[in-house]
Amino acid sequence: MNLEKEFSWENAQQITDRLLFRHTGKHLSDIEIIILRGAWDNKTYEEIAEAENYTSNYLSKDVGNKLWGNISAALQEKVSKKNFKVALQRKWLEQSNNTALPENTSPSFQPPVFTQSLSTSNLTFPEGSVAIDSPFYIEREGVESVCYETIVKPGSLIRIKAAKWMGKTSLTNRILECGRFNEQKTVYLDFGSIERSILKDLDKLLRWLCVMVSRQLKLENQVKDFWDTDILGSNDNCTVYFEEYLLEETEGVIALALDNIDKLFAYEEVIEDFFGMLRSWHEKGKIDEAWAQLRLILVHSTEVYIPLDINQSPFNAGVPILLEEFTSSQIEALAKLYQLDWDKAEINQLMDLVGGHPYLVRLAMYQIKTSNLTLDEFLTEAITETGVYSNPLRRLWNILKQSPELSSVYEQVVKSSEPIELNPLQIYQLHSIGLIQYQNNLISPSCKLYRDYFNRVWGDIDTRGLKDNDHKVSSDKSMVQNIIEQKHHENEFKLELETLIIEIDQEQKEQEV
C-alpha cells in the first residue's frame, strides 16, 4: 500500500481542521491554510511570504508558531513545520477505518480561499457584503464555528442580530455556503426588497414567501392549488404548502435565510402571526422528521420593539448570534491583510474615530492603501465632503432628513455630552441604521465620526439660520427707515404746500386793496 499517495493535501487540511476545531473551537483561518499549504509544498517561510505578500517574520513567529503549537496540543506530540506531514498522516491512518462523521457533525467546512497575490490592482472597494472568497473577511471568535455546527443540526434556528454595516449578510452567506457544502438546498430572501403593499398584508406576504422559495428551489409554483381560503387561514395555508409540497418534493435539507426581517416590525397586524408561524415550524422540527429538514436563519438589526407572546416568538428560541464591533486585535489582523504596518498606537487612532465598526474600518484601510496615505493624512480628511466617508455619511443624513422627528431626536443625542434616554421605538429606529450604541437604554452616538459629522451639519444649519435672521432684521430696519424717510419727505412737501397757499392768499389780498 502506497501511503504517501493516499495521504493528499486535501486529507491533511481536513484532518488538521477537525483536530483544531475539537481542541480550540476554531477552524483553520485563511492565513493558517496558506502556511500549512506552503509547508506541505516544502516551501520556506521566505518563499511563502514572497508569494503571498506577507513578511516572513509575521508568518513564522506570529502565525506559524501558534499553529504548530495548537497542532501539537491536539495530537499530544511535538509537531513542527518539518515533521507535521508524518504526524498528520499517522492520525489520518488511525481514523481511516472509521470515516463516517458523528451524527449531526458538519464535515470540515472552509469558505473558498482567495488564491491571488494581494496588490492595489486587485483590491476591491468595500461595499455590500464581503465576497465568500475574499481574504478580507475577519472571523469573530466563537461566531462562525457555532453557526457552521448549528446549520447541520435537524430543525435548527439561528438568529443573527447586528446594526447596519456590521456584517450580517456576509455571515449569512457563509452559513449558506456551509449548507451547500453539506449538500443542503439553500434559499436567501431579503425582506428589505419587498413592496410595502405585500409587507402589510399577511396573506400576500405568505403567498410571496411560498412563491419565492419555490422559485429558488427550482420547483413549480403551486400556491393556487394548495391555498384553501374557504377553510384555512393564511398561516395554515403556508404551513401546508411547506409541509406537503416544498419539504416533500425537495430531497434533503432546506436552509432558509430571511434577511432584514425587522422591516416587518412596523406592521403590527402581520408580525404576531408571521413570527408565530416561524416559531411553530421550529418547534415542529424537534419532533417531526419532515420539519427537521428545515433550517431557519433569521437576520435583523435590533430587537422587535412590539411585545410578542413568549411562546409564539422566534426571538427567544434557537441559537442567538450577536455581531459586535471588531476588537483591536481583529483590526490589527485586517491591517496586516491590507499590508499596513501599523502598531497598536495607530490601531487606537483609527478606533478613536470609528470604533471597531467593520465597514468603516475597511473603508479606511482601503483608502489608505490605494491612495498611499499616511494615517494622519487620512484622519485629517475623513469627515470632509471629499473624504472616503462622505457617501455613507450623506446616506445617513438623507435617511434622517426623511423623518424630521427622528432627526431632532438624534440631534439631541449628538449634542449631549452624556448618554440620554429614548423610548424603545426611537432606539430601534436609530440603532437599526447604526447611528447609536446603547446600554440600559442610555444612548450615545456609535462613534466619534458620527458625532463630529452631525455636529458640523447641524452647526452649519444653525449658522445659516442666524445669518437668515440677521438678513431679515437688516431688511426690516431698511424698510422702516424708508418709511420714515418717505414720511419725512411727505411732511416737508405738506409744509411747502401750506406755505405756498399762504403766499397766494397774501398776494390776492394785496391785489384787492
matplotlib code that plots the C-alpha trace (Angstrom):
import matplotlib.pyplot as plt

x = [0.0, 1.4, 0.5, 2.3, 0.0, -3.2, -2.5, -3.1, -3.0, -6.9, -6.6, -4.0, -6.1, -9.3, -7.7, -5.9, -9.1, -11.0, -8.3, -8.0, -11.8, -12.1, -9.2, -9.7, -13.3, -12.0, -11.5, -8.3, -8.0, -7.1, -3.6, -3.1, -4.2, -1.6, 1.2, 0.1, -0.1, 3.3, 4.8, 3.2, 4.9, 8.2, 8.5, 10.4, 8.7, 10.6, 9.1, 5.6, 5.9, 7.1, 4.3, 1.5, 2.9, 3.4, 6.6, 8.4, 8.7, 4.9, 4.3, 6.8, 6.5, 3.1, 1.1, 3.3, 4.5, 0.9, -0.3, 2.3, 1.7, -2.1, -1.5, 1.0, -1.5, -4.3, -2.1, -0.4, 3.0, 5.6, 4.8, 6.8, 7.0, 9.4, 7.6, 3.9, 3.2, 4.2, 2.3, -0.9, -0.6, -0.4, -3.5, -5.3, -4.5, -5.8, -9.2, -9.2, -11.2, -13.9, -14.5, -18.1, -18.8, -20.6, -24.3, -25.1, -21.5, -20.5, -17.6, -14.8, -16.1, -14.0, -15.1, -13.2, -9.7, -8.5, -5.5, -4.1, -1.3, -2.7, -1.9, -3.6, -4.6, -6.9, -8.2, -12.0, -13.9, -15.6, -19.4, -22.1, -21.4, -17.9, -17.5, -17.2, -13.7, -12.5, -9.3, -10.7, -13.4, -12.5, -14.0, -15.3, -14.3, -16.9, -19.4, -18.7, -17.8, -21.0, -23.1, -21.4, -22.1, -25.7, -26.8, -26.3, -28.5, -32.1, -34.7, -32.1, -32.7, -30.0, -30.8, -28.3, -28.6, -26.5, -26.7, -26.3, -23.0, -21.8, -21.5, -24.9, -25.3, -21.7, -22.0, -25.4, -23.8, -21.1, -23.6, -25.5, -22.2, -21.6, -25.1, -24.3, -21.0, -23.2, -25.5, -28.3, -30.6, -30.3, -32.7, -31.9, -34.7, -34.2, -37.3, -35.7, -36.7, -40.4, -43.0, -44.9, -48.2, -47.1, -45.4, -48.6, -50.9, -50.3, -51.9, -50.0, -46.8, -47.1, -48.1, -44.9, -42.8, -44.1, -43.6, -40.1, -39.0, -40.5, -38.5, -35.2, -35.7, -36.5, -40.0, -43.2, -45.4, -48.4, -49.6, -53.1, -53.6, -52.7, -54.3, -57.7, -59.2, -62.6, -61.5, -57.8, -56.2, -53.1, -50.7, -52.2, -52.1, -48.4, -47.6, -49.4, -47.6, -44.2, -45.1, -46.9, -45.1, -41.8, -40.4, -42.0, -40.6, -37.1, -34.5, -32.5, -32.3, -33.6, -31.7, -33.9, -32.4, -34.7, -32.6, -33.8, -36.9, -37.1, -38.8, -41.9, -41.7, -43.7, -46.7, -48.4, -51.2, -48.7, -45.8, -47.6, -49.0, -45.9, -43.3, -45.6, -45.7, -41.9, -41.7, -44.2, -42.1, -39.0, -40.9, -42.2, -38.6, -37.9, -40.5, -41.3, -38.9, -40.2, -39.9, -36.4, -35.3, -35.9, -33.2, -34.0, -31.7, -33.4, -31.4, -32.4, -30.9, -32.3, -34.8, -38.5, -39.9, -43.5, -44.1, -44.8, -46.2, -43.2, -44.5, -45.0, -41.9, -38.8, -36.7, -36.3, -35.6, -32.7, -29.1, -28.7, -25.7, -24.8, -22.3, -20.2, -17.7, -14.1, -11.6, -8.2, -6.6, -9.1, -8.4, -4.7, -5.3, -7.2, -4.4, -1.9, -4.2, -4.1, -0.3, -0.3, 2.5, 0.6, 1.5, -1.1, -1.0, -2.1, -4.8, -6.1, -6.0, -8.4, -10.6, -10.9, -12.6, -14.8, -14.6, -14.5, -17.2, -16.2, -17.4, -15.9, -12.6, -12.4, -13.1, -10.3, -7.8, -8.8, -8.4, -5.1, -3.7, -5.0, -4.3, -0.9, -1.9, -0.5, -2.9, -2.7, -3.4, -6.5, -7.8, -7.5, -9.8, -12.0, -15.2, -14.7, -17.1, -14.3, -13.3, -13.9, -16.8, -18.7, -21.1, -22.1, -22.4, -24.6, -26.8, -27.3, -28.1, -30.6, -32.3, -32.6, -34.0, -36.9, -38.0, -37.7, -38.8, -36.1, -33.6, -34.5, -34.1, -30.6, -29.6, -30.2, -28.1, -25.2, -25.2, -25.4, -22.2, -23.7, -25.8, -29.5, -32.7, -35.0, -38.2, -38.0, -39.2, -36.6, -33.9, -35.0, -35.0, -31.6, -29.9, -31.2, -29.4, -26.3, -26.2, -26.2, -24.9, -26.8, -26.6, -29.5, -31.5, -28.8, -28.0, -24.9, -23.5, -22.0, -18.7, -16.8, -17.1, -20.9, -20.8, -18.3, -20.1, -23.6, -22.4, -20.9, -24.1, -26.4, -23.8, -23.9, -27.7, -27.7, -25.2, -27.3, -30.4, -28.6, -27.5, -31.0, -32.3, -29.7, -30.6, -34.3, -33.7, -31.5, -34.2, -36.8, -34.7, -34.2, -37.9, -38.7, -36.0, -37.5, -41.0, -39.6, -37.8, -40.9, -43.0, -40.4, -40.5, -44.3, -44.2, -41.7, -43.9, -47.0, -45.2, -44.1, -47.6, -49.1, -46.5, -47.3, -51.1, -50.4, -48.3, -51.0, -53.7, -51.5, -51.0, -54.7, -55.4, -52.8, -54.4, -57.9, -56.5]
y = [0.0, 3.4, 5.5, 8.6, 8.7, 8.1, 10.9, 14.0, 17.7, 17.7, 14.9, 16.9, 20.1, 18.2, 16.3, 19.4, 21.4, 18.8, 18.4, 22.2, 22.6, 19.9, 21.4, 25.1, 25.5, 27.3, 26.2, 26.9, 30.5, 31.6, 32.6, 29.2, 27.4, 29.4, 28.4, 24.8, 24.5, 26.2, 23.8, 20.9, 22.0, 22.2, 26.0, 28.1, 31.0, 33.4, 31.8, 31.7, 35.3, 36.5, 34.6, 35.9, 39.4, 38.9, 39.3, 36.1, 37.2, 37.6, 34.1, 32.3, 33.9, 35.4, 32.7, 29.7, 29.2, 29.3, 26.9, 24.3, 24.7, 24.1, 21.0, 19.7, 20.1, 18.5, 15.5, 15.4, 15.2, 17.7, 18.9, 21.3, 22.5, 19.7, 16.7, 17.7, 15.5, 12.3, 13.2, 14.1, 11.0, 8.8, 10.3, 10.0, 6.3, 5.8, 7.2, 5.7, 2.7, 4.9, 7.6, 8.3, 11.5, 11.6, 12.3, 15.9, 16.9, 19.0, 18.0, 20.4, 23.5, 26.4, 29.2, 29.3, 30.8, 33.8, 32.5, 35.6, 37.7, 40.9, 44.2, 47.6, 46.5, 43.7, 45.4, 45.9, 48.8, 47.8, 47.8, 45.4, 42.0, 40.6, 38.0, 34.4, 34.0, 37.4, 37.4, 40.4, 38.6, 38.6, 35.9, 36.7, 34.5, 31.8, 33.0, 31.3, 28.0, 27.9, 28.8, 26.1, 23.5, 24.6, 24.7, 20.9, 20.1, 19.0, 21.7, 24.3, 28.1, 30.7, 34.3, 36.9, 40.5, 43.5, 47.1, 48.3, 47.6, 45.2, 42.1, 40.3, 39.4, 38.4, 35.9, 34.7, 34.0, 31.9, 29.9, 29.1, 28.2, 25.8, 24.4, 23.9, 22.2, 19.8, 19.2, 21.4, 23.3, 27.0, 29.9, 33.5, 36.1, 39.8, 41.4, 44.8, 44.5, 43.6, 46.1, 47.8, 46.6, 43.0, 43.5, 44.9, 42.1, 38.7, 36.7, 38.4, 38.1, 34.3, 33.8, 35.8, 33.6, 30.4, 31.6, 32.8, 29.7, 27.6, 29.6, 29.2, 25.5, 25.2, 23.9, 24.8, 27.5, 25.6, 28.2, 28.4, 24.6, 24.5, 27.7, 27.0, 30.4, 28.9, 26.8, 27.6, 30.8, 32.2, 30.7, 27.2, 27.5, 28.5, 25.7, 23.1, 24.4, 23.9, 20.5, 18.8, 20.3, 22.1, 19.7, 16.7, 17.5, 18.5, 15.8, 16.5, 19.7, 23.2, 26.1, 29.2, 32.6, 35.6, 38.8, 42.2, 40.7, 43.8, 45.5, 43.7, 45.2, 48.3, 46.2, 45.1, 43.4, 41.0, 40.3, 38.2, 35.7, 35.6, 35.2, 32.8, 30.6, 30.5, 29.6, 26.8, 25.4, 25.4, 23.5, 21.0, 20.4, 19.0, 16.2, 15.8, 14.2, 16.2, 19.6, 18.6, 19.0, 22.8, 25.0, 28.7, 31.7, 35.0, 38.2, 41.5, 44.9, 45.1, 43.6, 43.6, 46.6, 45.3, 42.6, 39.1, 36.1, 34.4, 31.1, 32.3, 34.4, 33.0, 35.6, 33.6, 30.3, 28.8, 30.0, 33.8, 35.4, 39.0, 40.6, 43.0, 45.6, 44.4, 44.2, 45.9, 42.5, 41.9, 45.3, 44.6, 41.3, 43.2, 45.8, 43.1, 41.7, 45.2, 45.1, 48.1, 48.0, 49.6, 49.5, 49.5, 53.3, 53.6, 51.0, 53.0, 56.2, 54.7, 53.2, 56.6, 57.8, 54.9, 52.4, 48.8, 49.3, 46.7, 48.7, 52.0, 50.3, 48.5, 51.8, 53.5, 50.8, 50.6, 54.4, 54.5, 51.6, 52.6, 56.3, 55.8, 58.0, 58.1, 57.5, 61.2, 62.4, 60.1, 61.2, 64.9, 64.5, 61.7, 63.8, 66.3, 66.4, 64.8, 62.1, 58.4, 58.6, 61.3, 59.0, 56.8, 59.9, 61.6, 58.5, 58.5, 62.2, 61.7, 59.0, 61.4, 64.2, 62.0, 62.0, 65.4, 64.0, 61.3, 63.9, 66.1, 63.2, 62.3, 65.9, 65.7, 62.6, 64.1, 67.4, 65.9, 65.4, 62.5, 59.5, 60.2, 58.1, 57.5, 55.5, 52.0, 53.0, 55.7, 53.4, 50.8, 53.3, 54.8, 51.6, 49.8, 52.3, 52.0, 55.6, 54.8, 52.5, 51.9, 50.3, 50.1, 52.5, 55.1, 56.3, 57.9, 58.2, 54.9, 56.6, 59.9, 60.1, 60.4, 62.8, 65.1, 65.0, 65.6, 68.3, 70.0, 69.5, 70.9, 73.7, 74.8, 74.8, 76.9, 79.3, 79.7, 80.3, 83.1, 84.7, 84.5, 86.1, 88.8, 89.4, 89.6, 92.1, 94.2, 94.2, 95.1, 98.0, 99.3, 99.1, 101.1, 103.6, 104.0, 104.6, 107.2, 109.0, 108.8, 110.3, 112.9, 113.9, 113.9, 116.3, 118.6, 118.6, 119.4, 122.2, 123.7, 123.4, 125.2, 128.0, 128.4, 128.6, 131.3, 133.2, 133.0, 134.2, 137.1, 138.2, 138.1, 140.3, 142.9, 143.0, 143.7, 146.6]
z = [0.0, -1.0, 1.9, 0.5, -2.5, -0.5, 2.0, 0.0, 0.7, 1.0, 3.6, 5.5, 5.5, 6.6, 9.4, 10.7, 10.6, 12.5, 15.1, 15.7, 15.9, 18.6, 20.5, 20.2, 18.9, 15.8, 12.2, 10.3, 9.3, 5.8, 6.8, 8.6, 5.5, 3.5, 5.9, 6.0, 2.2, 1.8, 4.3, 2.5, -0.7, 1.2, 0.9, 3.3, 5.2, 2.9, -0.2, 1.3, 2.3, -1.1, -2.9, -0.6, 0.2, 3.9, 5.9, 6.8, 10.4, 10.7, 9.1, 11.2, 14.6, 14.8, 13.0, 12.4, 16.0, 17.3, 14.5, 15.2, 19.0, 18.6, 16.3, 18.9, 21.7, 19.6, 18.7, 22.1, 20.5, 19.3, 15.8, 13.7, 10.1, 9.4, 10.8, 10.6, 7.5, 9.3, 12.4, 10.5, 8.3, 11.3, 12.8, 9.5, 9.2, 12.8, 11.6, 8.1, 9.3, 10.7, 8.1, 9.0, 10.7, 14.1, 13.7, 13.2, 12.8, 9.8, 7.6, 7.9, 6.1, 5.0, 2.6, -0.7, -0.2, -2.3, -4.2, -5.9, -4.5, -3.0, -4.5, -5.0, -8.5, -7.3, -4.2, -4.5, -3.0, 0.2, -0.4, 0.3, 1.8, 1.8, -1.0, 0.0, -1.3, 0.0, 2.1, 4.0, 5.9, 9.6, 11.7, 15.1, 18.0, 18.6, 15.9, 12.6, 14.1, 16.1, 13.1, 10.9, 13.6, 14.1, 10.5, 10.1, 13.1, 12.5, 12.8, 13.8, 14.1, 14.0, 14.9, 13.8, 15.2, 14.5, 13.4, 9.8, 8.0, 10.8, 8.5, 9.0, 5.3, 4.9, 7.8, 6.4, 3.0, 4.7, 6.7, 3.5, 1.8, 4.7, 4.0, 0.3, 1.4, 3.3, 0.3, 1.6, -0.7, 0.2, -0.1, 0.6, 0.8, 1.6, 3.3, 2.6, -1.1, -0.6, -1.6, 1.3, -0.1, 0.4, 3.8, 5.4, 4.2, 5.8, 3.1, 0.3, 2.4, 2.9, -0.8, -1.7, 0.6, -0.9, -4.5, -3.9, -2.0, -4.8, -7.5, -5.7, -5.2, -8.9, -8.2, -10.0, -8.3, -7.0, -4.5, -6.1, -5.8, -2.1, -0.9, 0.7, 1.7, 2.5, 5.4, 6.3, 7.5, 5.8, 8.3, 7.9, 4.1, 4.1, 6.6, 4.4, 1.3, 3.0, 4.6, 1.8, -1.2, -0.6, 2.0, 0.3, -3.2, -2.0, -1.4, 1.7, 3.8, 3.1, 4.7, 4.6, 5.3, 5.9, 5.9, 7.2, 8.8, 11.0, 8.1, 9.4, 12.8, 11.7, 10.8, 14.0, 12.1, 10.5, 12.9, 15.5, 13.0, 10.8, 13.6, 15.5, 12.4, 12.2, 15.8, 15.3, 12.4, 14.6, 17.3, 14.8, 13.8, 17.2, 16.9, 13.2, 10.8, 7.8, 9.6, 10.9, 7.3, 7.5, 8.9, 9.6, 9.7, 10.8, 10.4, 11.9, 13.0, 16.5, 18.9, 18.0, 19.9, 19.9, 22.6, 21.3, 23.1, 24.6, 23.4, 19.8, 19.3, 17.4, 19.1, 22.3, 20.6, 18.7, 18.7, 19.2, 17.3, 18.2, 15.9, 17.9, 16.7, 15.8, 18.7, 18.4, 17.6, 14.8, 13.3, 13.6, 11.7, 9.0, 8.7, 8.1, 5.3, 3.7, 4.3, 6.6, 9.1, 12.0, 15.7, 18.5, 18.7, 15.1, 15.6, 18.6, 16.5, 13.9, 16.6, 18.3, 15.2, 14.1, 17.0, 15.7, 13.0, 10.4, 7.3, 8.4, 9.3, 5.9, 4.1, 6.0, 5.2, 1.5, 1.1, 2.9, 0.9, -2.6, -2.2, -0.4, 2.5, 6.0, 8.8, 9.9, 6.3, 6.3, 9.6, 8.6, 5.6, 7.0, 7.7, 4.9, 1.9, -0.2, 2.3, 1.9, 4.4, 2.6, 0.8, 3.7, 5.9, 3.4, 3.1, 6.8, 6.7, 3.9, 6.0, 8.9, 6.8, 5.7, 9.4, 11.0, 14.3, 14.3, 13.1, 16.0, 18.4, 17.1, 17.2, 21.0, 21.2, 19.3, 21.1, 24.6, 26.4, 28.4, 27.2, 27.2, 27.4, 24.5, 24.0, 22.5, 19.1, 18.8, 20.0, 17.4, 14.5, 15.3, 16.1, 13.0, 10.8, 13.0, 14.5, 18.2, 20.8, 24.0, 27.4, 29.8, 27.5, 27.7, 24.2, 22.7, 19.1, 17.9, 17.1, 17.1, 13.3, 13.6, 16.4, 14.6, 11.3, 12.5, 14.9, 11.9, 9.8, 12.5, 13.3, 9.7, 9.7, 12.9, 11.4, 8.2, 10.4, 12.3, 9.0, 7.6, 10.8, 10.6, 7.0, 7.9, 10.7, 8.4, 5.8, 8.3, 9.5, 5.9, 5.3, 8.4, 7.5, 4.1, 5.5, 7.9, 5.1, 3.0, 5.8, 6.3, 2.6, 2.8, 5.7, 4.0, 0.9, 3.0, 4.8, 1.5, 0.1, 3.1, 2.8, -0.9, -0.2, 2.4, -0.1, -2.8, -0.3, 0.7, -3.0, -3.7, -0.7, -1.8, -5.3, -3.9, -1.9]

ax = plt.figure().add_subplot(projection="3d")
ax.plot(x, y, z, "-o")
ax.set_aspect("equal")
plt.show()
